[in-house]
Amino acid sequence: MIRNILVFIFFVTSTATYIQASPPRNYRLVWADEFSGIRADTTVWTFEVGDHGWGNNELQYYTPGKNATVKEGKLILTAQKEGSKYTSARMISRSKKMFTYGYIEVRAKLPQGTGTWPAIWMLGENLDEAGWPACGELDIMEHVGKDPRQIHCSVHNTSGHGATPYTGIVQIADPFHKFHLYAMDWNQSRIRFLVDGKLVYEYAPKEKNADNWPFNKPMFLIFNLAIGGNWGGPHIDDNCFPQSLTIDYVRVYQPK
């Protein structure tokens, strides 16, 4: 999600190969948020507030929870057009719920409309000390409304960022009206991204170093719905709002 894109982005489309539709057999559930309460659990999640464009020229203003609701076991992050501005929501688990390695899956339904840019992703907990991209970024799911059926799964680090050389794309028929399973299988040797149990991209540098493998440290979760920006824009369909990123659950499994 943090891209700092000032150049044209090149993507390598992956052949979606079936791997698994569930965690590895020797893994156990270590944490989950099923969003079964009446609001987001603030012992796990923090609402970031303000204009967090991260250099991407995004147009949304993230509110302190106004644009996030929990209803019927679903977390709903909603982007609104309010006058000449856009409001939305961004939730992070930083300093509250972090993980190093595991099988992470999120069941979600995406917004529909040109200009929307939802993401389910992770950043290194050492973001302040190391900075981006040295802290590492793992994009479990990114989508831009102008490419309505393309799901992107990407890795950012010091050895590759900006134009995103480490990425895979898969096409799915209906990411808007149906829930799909977005997952990442992350261990000491490789990172696999899966959509509905099909492999989209695998990142596994043979010789690991600080530049290409900052992924041996704790990372935190981020859910957000951006509007516009260098990738999501420049065109925005104001007639599409409100639009929502709906998350059924997030589950994390690790070896027994």
N, C-alpha and C positions, 0 to 999 in steps of 0.2 A: 504494500500500500504506500509506503514511503518510496517515491520513485525519483523525484527531482529530474523529471524528463524534460530535456530541452532539445531532443533529437527524435527522429522517427524511430518507432519501436519495431524490432523484428522479433517474430515469434516462430518457434519450431513446433509444429503440430505433432502430437504424439498419437500413435496407434493405441487405442484403448483396449488393453488386454485384460481379460478377467483374471483376478488374483484371489480375492476373498471378499465376502460380504459381511464379515464379522471379525472381531479381534483374533489374533493368533491363539491357538488352543491353550498355550501355557501362560496366558495373560489373565489377570484378574482386574475387576473394576476397582479403582482406587478413589475416584471422585466423579460426581455427576451433578449437574444442575438440570432438573426436570421442569423447572419454572412452575411449580405446583402451588406457590403462594399467591398473594394478591399484589405483590410488587417485586421488583428485582431485589435480591439479597445483597445488601450493602456491606455485609461482612466478607463478601466475595468480590463484588463489583464496585467500581468507582465510575461515576459519570464525569467525563472530561467536559469542560465548559469553555466555550469561546470559539474563536476562529482557528482551527487546527488544520491548516492547509498543507503543512509540512513541505512548503515550497512548490506544491502542485497547483497553485492558483485555484483551489476549490472555493466554492461560493457559499457553502452552508455555515450556519452558526449552530454549534452544539449546545443544547440546553441542559440544565441540571436535572433531567428526568422527565421533563414535560412531554418529550417526544418518545418516551418509552413506557410501555404498559405491559402488564402480565394478565393474560385472559385465557381461561379454559386450558391451562397448562402450556401456554405458548408465550414466548417473549416477542414483543412486536416493537420494532424500531421504525418510526414513521417520519418521513421527510414531508414538510409542508411548504407551500408557497405562501408567505405572509407579506402582503404588500409587494415591495420591491426586493424582499429578502427571502432566503430559504432557511428553515430551521430543521434540525435533525438530531440524531443521538449517536453517541460513541461511548461504549462501555469497555473498561479495561480491568483486568484482575491483578494488576501490578502491585507487588508487595503484600498481596493477600492470598493468591493462589498461583503458584508457579510450578513448572514441571521440567525435568530433564529426562528426555526419552519417553516413549510410550506410544500407544495407539490412541489417537484422538479422533473422535467422530462427532459431527454436528449434523443434525437433520434440519433442513432449512428450506424455505420457499422465498424466492427472490422478488424484488420489485420489478416493475415493467415500465419502461419509458426512457426515451433518449435523454441523456444527461444524468441518469442515476449511476452510482458507482458503489455497490455494496461489497464488503469484504469481511472474511473470517480469517484471522491471521494471528501471528505471534511475533514478539520482539524479545531480545535478550534483556533480562532483568538489569544488566549492567549498562543500559542505554546511556545514563548520565556520564558514567566514567569513560566508556569506550567510544560513545557516539555512534551515529549511523553512517555507513553500513557495518562497521566493525563489530557491533553488538550482535549482528545476524538478524535476519527476518525470514519467516516462513509463511507464505501465503497459501493457506489451505484452500481458499476459494476467493477468487476475484471475478467480478463481472461488470461490464459496462453496457448500458442500455442500448447503445448504438450498434452493438454486436449481440443481438438478443439471445442467441442460443449457444454462445461460446463461454465456456468456463475455463478460467486460467488458474494454474497452480504453479507457484514460482518460489525460487530461492534468491535471496539477496545477501551478499557479503562483500568484503573488501575486494575479492578477486572478480566479482561480477555484479554490477548493479546499474541503475539508470536505464540503459537500453534492455535490461533483463535478458542476459544470455542463457540463464538457467530457468527454463520454463516449459510447460506443456499445456496443450489446449485440447479440450474435448467438446464435442457438440452434443447437446441433449435437446430433446424435442420440446419440452415444456418446463422450464425452470420456474415459471411464474405461478401456475395454478396447482402444481403438484409439488409435494415435498421430495427432496432428493438427499442422499447421504453423502456428505463431504468428509473425507477422512485422510489422516496422515499417519503412516507407520514409520516411526523415527527411532533408530537405535544408534549404537556406537559406530557402525560402519556405513549406514546409508539412510536416506530418507525417501519414502515412497508416498506419492499423493494418489488418492483414489476417489473416484466418483461412482456411487452406486456399485461399489465392489470391483470397479475396473481400473486398472493401472493407467494413470494419465502421464506421470513423469516420475523418474527416479534420479536422485542426485547422490553420487557415490564417488567422490574423488579418491583415487588410489593412494596418493600421498597427502595426508592431511596436515594442515598447518593453520596458523592463526588467521591467514587471509581467506582460506577456502572452507575452514571448518570451525567457526565459532559456536558450533551447535553441541558442545559438550558442557554447557552451563544452563542454569535455570532460565526459562522463558515464560512470559505471561501472555494471556489470551486477550484478543481485541475483537469486538464486534462493532462495526460502524456502517453507516450509510452516508456516503459523501455525495455531493452534487457538483457537476461540472468538473473543472480542473483540466490539467494538461492531457489527461487520457479520457476522462469521463465526458469532457466537452469537445468542442466549444459550444455546440448547439444543445439547448435544453428545451424540451417540450413542456411548457408551463401548463398545458392542459391535462397532463397526466397526473398531477398531484391531487390528493396525497398518495404516496407510494410507501410500501413497508417491506422491510426485511423481517421475516417471521421465522423464529427459531423454536423448534419443538424441544430439543434438548442438546446438551453437550456432555459427552462422556469421555473419561480418560482411563485407559487400561495400561497396566505395566506388568512385567514378568512376575510370576509368583515367587 
